[in-house]
Amino acid sequence: MAFVGILDNKAFVAIALAILLGQIAIVQVGGNVFRTIPLRWPHWLLILIATPVVLWMGEFVRWFASVRGF
């Protein structure tokens, strides 16, 4: 279970938040240094919605395998 107790580890939460904010900053203001162009909010929203699907699918596969006895 990837999400059980995930918020209990304050260091993990801080690091994950720092990575998220750093990536946003690099894309939005990185400009010529990182060869990026700012994304519009609909694109950020799509990224935030689509990215966790990979984790959810993994959790579903593990749950299904445990229910089926694989």
FIDRENVO-236803 format. One record per residue (C-alpha): residue number from 1; z, x negated, y; residue in one letter. Coordinates in Angstrom, 1 decimal. Each point is the difference from the previous one (the first is absolute). Layout:
N
<r NUM, <Z, X, Y>, "A">
...
This chain:
70
<r 1, <0.0, 0.0, 0.0>, "M">
<r 2, <-1.3, -1.8, 3.0>, "A">
<r 3, <1.7, 2.2, 2.6>, "F">
<r 4, <3.5, 0.4, -1.4>, "V">
<r 5, <2.6, -1.6, 2.4>, "G">
<r 6, <-2.8, -1.5, 2.1>, "I">
<r 7, <1.9, 0.7, 3.3>, "L">
<r 8, <3.2, -1.5, -1.3>, "D">
<r 9, <-1.3, -3.5, 0.4>, "N">
<r 10, <0.2, -0.6, 3.8>, "K">
<r 11, <-1.7, -3.4, -0.2>, "A">
<r 12, <-3.0, 1.6, -1.8>, "F">
<r 13, <-0.2, 2.8, 2.5>, "V">
<r 14, <0.1, -2.5, 3.0>, "A">
<r 15, <-2.6, -2.3, -1.5>, "I">
<r 16, <-2.3, 3.0, -0.9>, "A">
<r 17, <0.4, 1.3, 3.6>, "L">
<r 18, <-0.7, -3.4, 1.5>, "A">
<r 19, <-3.2, -0.4, -2.1>, "I">
<r 20, <-1.2, 3.5, 1.0>, "L">
<r 21, <0.6, -0.6, 3.7>, "L">
<r 22, <-1.5, -3.5, -0.2>, "G">
<r 23, <-3.2, 1.4, -1.6>, "Q">
<r 24, <-0.3, 2.7, 2.6>, "I">
<r 25, <0.6, -2.6, 2.8>, "A">
<r 26, <-2.6, -2.4, -1.4>, "I">
<r 27, <-2.6, 2.7, -0.3>, "V">
<r 28, <0.7, 1.7, 3.3>, "Q">
<r 29, <0.4, -3.1, 2.2>, "V">
<r 30, <-1.2, -2.9, -2.1>, "G">
<r 31, <-3.4, 0.1, 1.6>, "G">
<r 32, <-2.0, -3.2, -0.1>, "N">
<r 33, <2.9, -2.0, -1.7>, "V">
<r 34, <-0.1, 2.1, -3.2>, "F">
<r 35, <-3.6, 1.3, 0.5>, "R">
<r 36, <1.2, 3.6, 0.0>, "T">
<r 37, <-0.8, 3.1, 2.0>, "I">
<r 38, <2.7, 2.7, 0.7>, "P">
<r 39, <0.0, 3.0, -2.3>, "L">
<r 40, <0.3, 3.6, 1.3>, "R">
<r 41, <2.9, 2.1, -1.2>, "W">
<r 42, <-2.0, 2.1, -2.4>, "P">
<r 43, <-0.9, -3.2, -1.9>, "H">
<r 44, <3.6, -1.1, -0.1>, "W">
<r 45, <1.0, 3.4, -1.2>, "L">
<r 46, <-2.6, -0.2, -2.8>, "L">
<r 47, <1.3, -3.4, -1.0>, "I">
<r 48, <3.6, 1.2, -0.1>, "L">
<r 49, <-0.9, 3.0, -2.1>, "I">
<r 50, <-2.4, -1.7, -2.4>, "A">
<r 51, <1.9, -3.2, -0.7>, "T">
<r 52, <3.1, 1.4, -1.8>, "P">
<r 53, <-2.2, 1.9, -2.4>, "V">
<r 54, <-0.3, -3.2, -2.1>, "V">
<r 55, <3.7, -0.1, -0.5>, "L">
<r 56, <0.3, 3.8, -0.7>, "W">
<r 57, <-2.8, -0.3, -2.7>, "M">
<r 58, <1.9, -2.9, -1.6>, "G">
<r 59, <3.2, 2.0, -0.1>, "E">
<r 60, <-1.9, 3.0, -1.5>, "F">
<r 61, <-1.5, -2.2, -2.7>, "V">
<r 62, <3.4, -1.5, -0.9>, "R">
<r 63, <1.6, 3.5, 0.0>, "W">
<r 64, <-2.8, 1.5, -2.1>, "F">
<r 65, <0.2, -2.9, -2.5>, "A">
<r 66, <3.8, 0.5, -0.3>, "S">
<r 67, <-0.4, 3.7, -0.6>, "V">
<r 68, <-2.7, -0.4, -2.5>, "R">
<r 69, <1.9, -2.8, -1.8>, "G">
<r 70, <-2.6, -2.8, 0.6>, "F">
